[in-house]
């Protein structure tokens, strides 16, 4: 039945449909950002929450922030590409969000392979490190690429 629906307005009508859409996209966005947190935590030594909130590590905060912004770009791209079709939009948001997070993790690991030192250790270093900016730019760029792939 939902596969035949062409817009969220047809499902819930006007403002109510917009509210349902906003709630659905918010839930998917939050889930994807939480998954992004766990992926960055897995890629970096130590506990990411402790590094950022207790030790106030700027490198770790910058890397996580870029990951969250990259996911946000993908979510925005998926919403834009859905053209009001809530079911298609929510499914594509989740699918492309997972693809984006996977791409960010693979890119991080590849960058680690081709550069000196262990990128994960540089990211959690107490002093600011330029490698974190490179990794962060890569996350944002990948988020943008995937968001545009939806159009």
PyMOL commands that set and color helices and strands:
alter all, ss='L'
color gray80, all
select helices_A, chain A and resi 2-4+8-12+14-43+48-54+58-82+86-114+119-123+130-149
alter helices_A, ss='H'
color red, helices_A
deselect
rebuild
show_as cartoon
